[in-house]
């Protein structure tokens, strides 16, 4: 199923989704992956208006913060596609503030949000995995918390038939060539290139480009030779 002009896409999550949006303007999408996705979909729409896009990211949010505002920031907008990107702050707060978010409780909360949405809306669900691109030695230790949390995100998505966008894998692959700091200078918040890669991963999973037969490159056809035409000499004088 592809995104249509009549769709309403809602994105919710933490600062990576927020991306500096102007919260006094409902149409503001910030400067991150949500903006990139919206621009691409509008370009694909051509003469159409493209889908409506809403950004409800809030910097610093953990999964429990999403739950406290889910009705007003998600359900009340009646979106047809809901994308959730959450998890890195649930890990980060353990290491910078000693604030623990047990993986079991995190998973149960995310599962509730997805199930509640499926029950109340006929919406397509999309989950973006949390990611980390360590730029300091101490960030490597965060995987002890983040890896099982990512598995929890995948389980919750599977249980609720949500599509999964593996931002973690896409960015790690890109970091092998570009370097982690080029994609996320502090290991967490993406650079413009990092945001573009997340947008590309979302588009590839949710609204891949359709290859229309009319635009396919035609196979080269050799001209039919008049009867009796021997053709041109090939290798070693052999005619084709």
Backbone bond lengths (Angstrom), bond angles and torsions (degrees), N, CA, C in turn:
res aa  C-N    CA-C-N  psi(-1)  N-CA   C-N-CA  omega(-1)  CA-C   N-CA-C  phi
1 X - - - 1.453 - - 1.528 108.84 -
2 X 1.324 116.53 130.00 1.459 121.04 -178.73 1.532 110.86 -102.32
3 X 1.317 115.21 158.17 1.459 120.91 177.70 1.526 109.35 -68.10
4 X 1.318 115.80 137.08 1.461 121.53 -179.25 1.526 109.89 -116.78
5 X 1.339 115.83 162.62 1.458 120.80 -179.65 1.524 112.10 -59.07
6 X 1.318 117.32 -31.33 1.465 120.79 -176.97 1.527 113.06 -80.05
7 X 1.335 117.35 -6.57 1.467 120.73 -179.11 1.524 111.56 -72.10
8 X 1.336 114.86 153.39 1.458 122.59 169.51 1.513 107.54 -119.39
9 X 1.325 116.15 116.58 1.462 122.46 -178.17 1.520 109.08 -100.08
10 X 1.315 116.31 125.45 1.463 120.45 177.54 1.522 109.53 -119.37
11 X 1.320 115.39 129.38 1.466 122.49 178.53 1.520 108.29 -113.17
12 X 1.324 116.44 133.33 1.460 120.18 179.87 1.524 108.88 -138.11
13 X 1.334 115.40 145.24 1.458 119.44 -179.43 1.510 111.24 168.31
14 X 1.333 115.38 -148.10 1.460 122.13 -175.19 1.526 110.79 -101.20
15 X 1.325 117.41 -152.41 1.468 121.15 -174.85 1.520 112.93 -64.15
16 X 1.322 117.56 -25.87 1.461 120.27 -179.78 1.524 109.80 -66.79
17 X 1.322 116.24 -34.70 1.465 121.14 174.66 1.528 110.16 -79.73
18 X 1.320 116.90 -43.99 1.460 123.11 179.41 1.528 111.03 -52.98
19 X 1.314 116.57 -55.37 1.471 123.74 175.72 1.528 113.38 49.47
20 X 1.336 115.96 40.17 1.462 120.51 174.56 1.513 115.45 74.88
21 X 1.324 117.50 24.40 1.469 118.96 -179.49 1.536 110.13 -63.87
22 X 1.311 115.91 153.68 1.459 123.15 177.00 1.525 107.77 -85.81
23 X 1.323 117.02 107.01 1.466 120.11 -174.29 1.523 113.23 -73.60
24 X 1.330 117.35 -7.73 1.470 119.48 175.39 1.525 111.30 -85.02
25 X 1.321 116.71 -8.19 1.467 121.95 -179.96 1.517 109.33 -121.47
26 X 1.310 116.60 114.69 1.467 120.67 -176.25 1.524 112.32 -63.49
27 X 1.335 116.61 -24.82 1.463 120.37 -178.44 1.527 112.73 -84.23
28 X 1.332 118.09 -7.98 1.461 120.55 -177.28 1.526 110.87 -69.45
29 X 1.324 115.72 131.46 1.469 121.02 -178.56 1.519 112.66 -110.64
30 X 1.338 117.22 0.11 1.455 119.23 -175.61 1.520 110.29 76.29
31 X 1.325 115.55 -168.76 1.465 120.20 -176.24 1.523 112.22 -116.35
32 X 1.342 117.10 19.14 1.455 120.36 -175.04 1.514 114.90 -106.15
33 X 1.333 114.99 -148.57 1.460 120.54 -173.01 1.527 112.85 -64.85
34 X 1.332 118.44 -29.90 1.467 120.34 178.03 1.529 110.07 -63.92
35 X 1.321 115.61 -44.86 1.474 120.74 177.19 1.526 110.31 -60.86
36 X 1.325 116.81 -42.81 1.467 120.75 -179.01 1.526 110.91 -63.75
37 X 1.316 117.02 -42.00 1.463 120.89 178.40 1.523 110.36 -63.37
38 X 1.327 116.56 -46.32 1.466 120.61 -179.45 1.521 111.28 -59.74
39 X 1.334 116.89 -43.60 1.464 120.88 -179.71 1.529 110.71 -62.04
40 X 1.317 116.06 -43.02 1.467 120.00 -179.09 1.517 111.37 -65.64
41 X 1.325 117.29 -44.61 1.461 120.49 -179.09 1.524 111.56 -65.44
42 X 1.328 116.93 -36.41 1.467 119.05 177.98 1.523 110.72 -68.88
43 X 1.313 116.42 -36.51 1.467 119.38 177.07 1.524 110.29 -66.13
44 X 1.321 116.97 -38.85 1.459 120.32 178.88 1.527 111.76 -67.75
45 X 1.329 116.69 -28.08 1.465 120.38 -177.28 1.522 112.02 -69.82
46 X 1.341 117.34 -18.20 1.455 120.29 178.73 1.514 111.46 62.67
47 X 1.339 115.52 -117.15 1.458 120.35 -178.78 1.523 112.10 -75.74
48 X 1.340 116.89 -14.04 1.463 120.44 178.70 1.517 110.81 -75.93
49 X 1.325 115.41 169.69 1.458 119.11 -177.80 1.523 112.50 -83.62
50 X 1.331 116.90 -17.90 1.456 120.43 -176.18 1.517 110.21 81.31
51 X 1.326 118.12 165.97 1.461 121.13 -178.02 1.526 112.03 -71.88
52 X 1.328 116.19 155.81 1.466 120.81 171.34 1.527 108.19 -74.13
53 X 1.330 116.51 140.16 1.465 121.19 -178.94 1.524 109.39 -128.07
54 X 1.324 116.28 131.06 1.466 122.92 -179.22 1.522 108.55 -123.94
55 X 1.329 116.56 132.04 1.465 121.73 177.80 1.527 109.02 -109.88
56 X 1.340 116.65 119.08 1.458 122.10 177.77 1.536 111.46 -120.62
57 X 1.338 116.14 31.23 1.456 119.43 174.56 1.520 110.86 -72.82
58 X 1.331 116.96 145.32 1.466 122.12 175.68 1.521 108.95 -136.35
59 X 1.324 115.36 125.09 1.456 118.96 -177.64 1.530 111.11 -61.07
60 X 1.317 115.52 142.47 1.459 122.00 178.60 1.513 115.38 85.64
61 X 1.328 117.78 -6.52 1.468 119.66 -175.26 1.526 113.00 -67.81
62 X 1.321 113.86 140.30 1.460 122.32 165.72 1.526 106.78 -106.91
63 X 1.307 117.41 177.67 1.464 120.15 -175.96 1.526 111.78 -61.86
64 X 1.336 117.73 -33.02 1.467 121.26 -178.99 1.531 111.22 -68.83
65 X 1.337 115.73 -29.89 1.464 119.64 176.28 1.529 110.41 -68.41
66 X 1.317 115.95 -36.55 1.457 118.94 176.53 1.526 110.42 -62.52
67 X 1.310 115.72 -42.26 1.464 119.34 -177.49 1.523 111.17 -61.82
68 X 1.329 116.83 -36.57 1.463 119.86 -176.63 1.523 112.60 -68.84
69 X 1.330 118.02 -20.11 1.464 121.07 -178.11 1.530 112.66 -121.51
70 X 1.315 117.81 12.95 1.465 121.58 -172.82 1.533 113.02 -62.68
71 X 1.327 116.80 -42.26 1.467 119.08 -177.53 1.520 111.77 -63.90
72 X 1.332 116.65 -49.94 1.470 119.71 -176.37 1.529 112.36 -74.57
73 X 1.342 117.26 -33.85 1.463 119.57 -173.87 1.526 114.03 -94.72
74 X 1.336 116.98 -11.89 1.463 119.72 179.10 1.529 110.98 -125.78
75 X 1.311 116.82 -68.68 1.466 121.03 -172.17 1.529 112.33 -56.56
76 X 1.316 117.46 -44.23 1.467 120.88 -175.87 1.527 113.53 -64.65
77 X 1.338 117.65 -20.11 1.463 120.80 179.40 1.529 112.16 -85.46
78 X 1.317 117.78 -9.96 1.459 123.12 178.29 1.526 112.56 51.93
79 X 1.332 118.27 49.61 1.462 119.95 179.93 1.526 111.43 -70.73
80 X 1.311 116.27 158.70 1.463 121.27 175.61 1.529 111.69 -99.88
81 X 1.328 116.40 -17.47 1.471 121.41 174.94 1.527 107.54 -136.05
82 X 1.335 116.64 123.91 1.467 121.64 -179.30 1.522 108.65 -118.13
83 X 1.332 115.94 123.40 1.465 121.76 178.47 1.519 109.35 -114.19
84 X 1.331 115.94 128.34 1.463 122.54 -179.24 1.520 109.22 -115.86
85 X 1.323 116.43 129.01 1.476 122.23 175.21 1.528 106.62 -129.71
86 X 1.333 116.76 105.70 1.469 120.85 -175.49 1.522 109.68 -150.55
87 X 1.329 116.53 157.51 1.462 119.63 173.14 1.517 115.30 135.11
88 X 1.332 118.33 -35.05 1.460 117.87 -173.91 1.520 111.46 -68.40
89 X 1.340 118.83 -35.14 1.468 119.32 178.07 1.522 111.93 -70.37
90 X 1.330 117.20 -29.98 1.465 120.15 175.60 1.524 110.03 -62.42
91 X 1.331 116.10 -31.36 1.467 120.81 174.75 1.522 111.31 -82.23
92 X 1.323 117.49 -48.41 1.467 122.32 -173.71 1.525 112.09 -58.89
93 X 1.336 117.24 -42.41 1.470 120.64 -177.93 1.528 112.33 -62.07
94 X 1.321 116.65 -24.48 1.471 118.93 175.76 1.520 110.78 -64.76
95 X 1.332 116.42 -37.09 1.460 120.18 -172.98 1.527 113.59 -92.93
96 X 1.329 118.24 -25.33 1.461 117.07 -179.90 1.531 113.44 -102.77
97 X 1.359 116.95 -17.98 1.461 119.34 -179.00 1.518 114.07 -132.50
98 X 1.321 116.14 -2.77 1.453 119.06 -177.99 1.519 113.04 69.44
99 X 1.338 116.66 23.69 1.459 122.05 -178.45 1.521 108.30 -95.95
100 X 1.325 116.75 110.03 1.455 121.86 -173.73 1.525 111.26 -87.89
101 X 1.308 115.71 136.56 1.469 122.92 172.44 1.522 106.48 -121.74
102 X 1.351 117.11 90.50 1.476 119.36 -177.35 1.526 111.47 -53.12
103 X 1.322 116.03 135.90 1.460 120.28 -175.10 1.527 111.42 -58.84
104 X 1.311 117.22 -39.11 1.459 120.22 179.30 1.515 112.46 -61.63
105 X 1.334 116.60 -43.08 1.466 120.53 179.01 1.530 111.08 -69.92
106 X 1.317 115.79 -38.48 1.464 121.08 176.17 1.527 110.43 -58.57
107 X 1.329 116.42 -48.94 1.462 120.81 -178.94 1.524 111.39 -62.65
108 X 1.335 116.15 -43.80 1.467 119.81 -179.57 1.524 110.94 -61.59
109 X 1.330 116.87 -38.90 1.465 120.89 179.67 1.518 111.32 -66.90
110 X 1.327 116.83 -47.06 1.459 120.24 179.12 1.526 110.57 -62.89
111 X 1.314 116.57 -39.98 1.461 120.58 177.69 1.530 110.86 -60.51
112 X 1.327 116.91 -41.95 1.469 120.47 178.58 1.524 111.17 -60.75
113 X 1.325 115.97 -43.83 1.464 120.05 -178.45 1.530 111.36 -63.13
114 X 1.319 116.64 -45.10 1.459 120.37 -179.77 1.527 110.89 -67.15
115 X 1.322 116.59 -43.22 1.462 120.43 -179.80 1.526 111.18 -65.04
116 X 1.328 116.64 -40.08 1.461 121.14 179.28 1.520 110.49 -62.99
117 X 1.321 115.88 -40.33 1.467 120.72 179.26 1.519 111.01 -66.71
118 X 1.330 116.53 -43.87 1.465 120.07 178.96 1.522 111.40 -63.24
119 X 1.315 116.04 -33.31 1.467 120.78 -178.45 1.525 111.91 -74.59
120 X 1.324 117.15 -37.37 1.470 120.66 -173.62 1.526 114.73 -96.35
121 X 1.313 116.87 -20.66 1.458 120.92 -177.84 1.527 110.45 -128.90
122 X 1.305 115.98 152.79 1.469 119.69 171.00 1.527 107.19 -92.96
123 X 1.302 115.34 60.51 1.466 120.73 -172.67 1.522 111.36 -106.17
124 X 1.303 113.82 147.13 1.455 121.24 172.36 1.528 106.99 -80.50
125 X 1.321 117.30 129.82 1.463 121.88 -177.13 1.523 110.57 -102.41
126 X 1.321 115.17 136.22 1.462 121.75 178.37 1.528 107.95 -133.25
127 X 1.317 116.65 135.24 1.465 121.74 178.65 1.522 108.76 -123.79
128 X 1.330 116.18 127.09 1.465 121.84 175.23 1.528 107.98 -98.58
129 X 1.308 116.80 128.34 1.459 120.08 -178.96 1.527 111.46 -69.12
130 X 1.340 116.86 145.61 1.473 119.46 172.71 1.521 109.32 -68.47
131 X 1.313 116.31 159.38 1.461 119.76 -177.87 1.516 109.95 -147.48
132 X 1.309 114.94 163.82 1.457 122.99 177.53 1.520 107.80 -148.11
133 X 1.333 116.71 134.02 1.461 122.20 175.47 1.522 107.03 -122.62
134 X 1.322 117.98 86.11 1.468 121.01 -172.60 1.527 113.37 -54.56
135 X 1.317 115.35 128.44 1.459 120.80 175.35 1.528 110.90 -116.36
136 X 1.329 116.97 -5.92 1.466 122.23 175.15 1.526 108.07 -130.79
137 X 1.301 116.12 156.44 1.466 120.12 -176.32 1.521 112.18 -63.18
138 X 1.335 118.13 -34.12 1.460 119.36 -178.00 1.521 112.23 -70.20
139 X 1.332 117.62 -24.92 1.462 119.38 179.48 1.527 112.25 -69.12
140 X 1.304 118.04 -23.72 1.464 120.35 177.52 1.527 110.82 -57.73
141 X 1.340 116.58 -33.61 1.466 120.86 -178.96 1.520 112.37 -68.40
142 X 1.323 117.47 -19.24 1.463 120.59 -178.22 1.519 112.94 -64.04
143 X 1.335 116.31 -23.19 1.462 118.94 -178.83 1.531 112.07 -62.76
144 X 1.321 116.84 -23.88 1.462 119.84 176.66 1.528 110.44 -57.45
145 X 1.323 115.87 -35.39 1.461 121.17 178.53 1.525 111.78 -93.07
146 X 1.326 117.14 -39.19 1.461 120.56 -172.37 1.528 113.23 -74.25
147 X 1.317 118.26 -37.46 1.467 120.08 -177.06 1.525 112.53 -60.04
148 X 1.346 118.94 -51.00 1.474 117.78 176.27 1.528 112.63 -65.53
149 X 1.323 117.38 -27.12 1.471 120.28 177.71 1.536 110.24 -69.73
150 X 1.311 116.45 -38.89 1.464 119.99 176.27 1.521 110.37 -63.44
151 X 1.330 116.83 -41.03 1.466 120.00 175.81 1.530 110.58 -60.48
152 X 1.320 116.98 -37.29 1.470 121.09 178.56 1.530 110.78 -65.41
153 X 1.325 116.86 -39.73 1.462 121.11 176.89 1.532 109.82 -60.79
154 X 1.318 116.32 -43.64 1.461 120.79 -179.71 1.527 111.31 -64.54
155 X 1.324 116.51 -40.17 1.473 119.20 178.54 1.523 111.59 -65.74
156 X 1.321 116.93 -43.48 1.467 120.69 179.68 1.526 110.37 -63.45
157 X 1.319 116.71 -39.77 1.465 120.30 178.36 1.523 110.37 -63.76
158 X 1.316 116.86 -46.23 1.462 121.07 -179.89 1.524 111.31 -61.53
159 X 1.325 116.53 -42.92 1.464 121.05 -178.03 1.523 112.06 -63.37
160 X 1.335 116.61 -25.48 1.468 120.62 -176.47 1.525 112.93 -113.41
161 X 1.325 115.44 15.27 1.465 121.96 176.62 1.527 112.28 56.00
162 X 1.319 115.49 38.36 1.466 120.63 176.98 1.526 109.96 -90.28
163 X 1.318 115.88 144.60 1.454 119.74 172.67 1.521 108.93 -71.88
164 X 1.313 115.96 148.21 1.456 121.01 -179.00 1.524 110.12 -115.05
165 X 1.315 115.61 132.47 1.464 122.19 173.34 1.524 106.68 -109.30
166 X 1.327 116.97 112.30 1.469 120.89 -175.80 1.532 110.53 -84.30
167 X 1.316 115.34 73.03 1.462 120.39 176.99 1.517 110.91 -61.08
168 X 1.337 116.20 -34.32 1.467 119.54 -179.55 1.522 111.28 -60.25
169 X 1.320 117.15 -45.29 1.464 120.04 -178.73 1.528 111.37 -71.85
170 X 1.322 117.17 -40.71 1.466 120.36 -179.36 1.528 111.26 -61.49
171 X 1.326 116.51 -43.27 1.459 119.78 -177.65 1.527 111.65 -74.14
172 X 1.312 117.53 -36.84 1.463 119.24 177.99 1.526 111.13 -64.69
173 X 1.332 116.19 -39.99 1.471 119.07 177.28 1.520 110.39 -63.07
174 X 1.334 116.37 -44.32 1.459 120.09 -179.16 1.523 111.43 -65.89
175 X 1.341 117.09 -34.51 1.462 121.39 -178.73 1.518 112.21 -65.82
176 X 1.326 117.13 -25.11 1.460 119.97 178.17 1.523 111.12 -62.89
177 X 1.322 116.64 -29.92 1.463 120.74 179.39 1.521 112.36 -100.18
178 X 1.331 116.21 -42.37 1.460 120.41 -173.67 1.525 113.70 -86.61
179 X 1.353 116.09 -27.72 1.453 120.73 -172.90 1.516 109.78 95.22
180 X 1.319 117.10 139.77 1.465 121.56 -175.34 1.525 112.39 -59.03
181 X 1.326 117.25 -44.08 1.462 120.62 -175.41 1.523 112.78 -65.28
182 X 1.340 117.70 -24.40 1.458 120.36 177.36 1.520 111.39 -71.50
183 X 1.322 116.43 -25.48 1.469 121.07 -177.41 1.515 112.80 -99.29
184 X 1.338 116.47 -28.59 1.468 121.52 178.72 1.524 107.22 -154.10
185 X 1.336 118.05 94.10 1.464 121.35 -173.44 1.523 115.17 -54.26
186 X 1.350 117.34 -32.76 1.466 119.51 178.04 1.519 112.05 -103.95
187 X 1.328 116.62 9.57 1.458 121.11 179.47 1.512 114.22 88.59
188 X 1.340 116.97 -14.11 1.467 121.77 -174.82 1.527 112.02 -122.74
189 X 1.337 116.73 -52.15 1.464 120.90 -173.74 1.527 110.51 -89.17
190 X 1.324 117.23 121.52 1.464 119.97 -174.30 1.519 113.69 -68.15
191 X 1.307 114.60 148.86 1.461 122.50 168.41 1.536 106.97 -77.02
192 X 1.336 118.46 173.95 1.468 119.08 175.08 1.527 112.74 -53.36
193 X 1.334 116.50 -39.42 1.461 119.56 177.46 1.526 110.70 -65.24
194 X 1.332 117.17 -42.16 1.459 120.42 177.96 1.514 111.97 -60.44
195 X 1.331 116.58 -43.11 1.463 120.49 177.98 1.529 111.03 -63.28
196 X 1.328 116.46 -39.56 1.463 119.20 179.00 1.527 110.86 -63.20
197 X 1.317 117.29 -37.86 1.462 120.97 179.05 1.530 111.43 -66.59
198 X 1.342 116.69 -38.51 1.465 119.78 176.23 1.528 109.45 -64.46
199 X 1.326 116.65 -44.04 1.466 120.74 178.38 1.524 110.81 -59.74
200 X 1.324 116.69 -43.69 1.466 120.07 179.77 1.526 111.20 -63.52
201 X 1.338 116.71 -39.13 1.467 120.18 178.72 1.527 110.39 -65.39
202 X 1.345 116.81 -39.99 1.469 120.47 178.23 1.522 110.36 -64.45
203 X 1.316 116.80 -47.06 1.462 121.11 -179.07 1.526 111.64 -62.42
204 X 1.325 116.74 -39.87 1.464 120.28 179.86 1.523 111.53 -64.66
205 X 1.339 116.21 -34.99 1.460 120.31 -178.46 1.518 112.83 -83.91
206 X 1.327 116.96 -37.97 1.474 121.12 -169.75 1.520 113.01 -100.40
207 X 1.316 117.77 -37.35 1.463 120.37 -176.42 1.521 110.45 -142.45
208 X 1.333 116.61 66.13 1.463 118.93 -177.95 1.520 111.28 -64.82
209 X 1.315 115.55 150.41 1.460 120.72 179.98 1.516 109.06 -64.91
210 X 1.334 115.40 132.46 1.450 120.76 178.76 1.521 110.12 -85.29
211 X 1.306 116.44 132.81 1.458 120.92 178.24 1.520 108.07 -93.57
212 X 1.307 115.44 100.68 1.457 119.95 -179.59 1.521 109.35 -77.31
213 X 1.328 115.08 141.08 1.465 119.32 -178.63 1.524 111.34 -59.47
214 X 1.353 115.48 -30.50 1.465 118.86 -178.12 1.512 112.72 -68.73
215 X 1.332 115.97 -22.75 1.457 118.50 -177.92 1.518 111.80 -101.59
216 X 1.323 116.46 -0.07 1.458 119.40 -180.00 1.529 109.04 -67.18
217 X 1.326 115.96 147.00 1.461 120.04 179.13 1.512 108.77 -72.64
218 X 1.316 118.48 120.58 1.462 119.86 -178.00 1.519 111.61 -67.80
219 X 1.337 115.13 145.41 1.456 119.22 176.14 1.519 108.98 -70.49
220 X 1.307 115.25 142.94 1.471 119.25 179.48 1.519 109.22 -66.92
221 X 1.305 115.06 130.65 1.453 120.48 177.91 1.518 108.84 -110.06
222 X 1.322 115.03 129.49 1.467 118.60 179.16 1.521 109.10 -82.26
223 X 1.300 117.04 139.82 1.466 119.31 -179.85 1.520 111.95 -62.95
224 X 1.312 115.30 145.09 1.465 120.04 177.81 1.520 108.60 -77.92
225 X 1.318 115.73 127.57 1.447 120.61 -178.00 1.528 111.66 -80.12
226 X 1.286 117.08 140.19 1.465 118.11 173.47 1.513 109.76 -58.11
227 X 1.309 116.04 147.60 1.459 120.50 -179.16 1.517 109.78 -57.23
228 X 1.313 114.53 131.92 1.443 119.99 178.82 1.506 114.90 92.42
229 X 1.352 118.12 -8.60 1.463 121.90 177.93 1.511 108.35 -74.72
230 X 1.325 120.46 119.61 1.465 122.43 -175.96 1.513 113.50 -77.09
231 X 1.332 118.47 -8.83 1.457 119.73 -178.32 1.504 111.68 81.51
232 X 1.418 113.72 -177.15 1.445 118.19 -177.92 1.511 110.14 -97.62
233 X 1.300 117.72 151.36 1.462 119.52 178.58 1.514 110.78 -62.11
234 X 1.330 115.79 139.63 1.458 121.54 175.25 1.499 108.45 -104.67
235 X 1.371 115.32 -148.26 1.458 119.09 -179.50 1.509 110.07 -62.66
236 X 1.320 115.76 138.86 1.466 123.91 175.92 1.527 110.78 54.01
237 X 1.320 115.49 32.81 1.444 118.99 175.51 1.515 114.57 79.49
238 X 1.353 117.63 2.27 1.449 120.40 179.29 1.507 109.14 -76.50
239 X 1.330 116.15 131.42 1.466 118.44 -177.18 1.527 109.74 -86.78
240 X 1.352 115.84 145.49 1.453 118.93 -178.00 1.523 110.72 -83.54
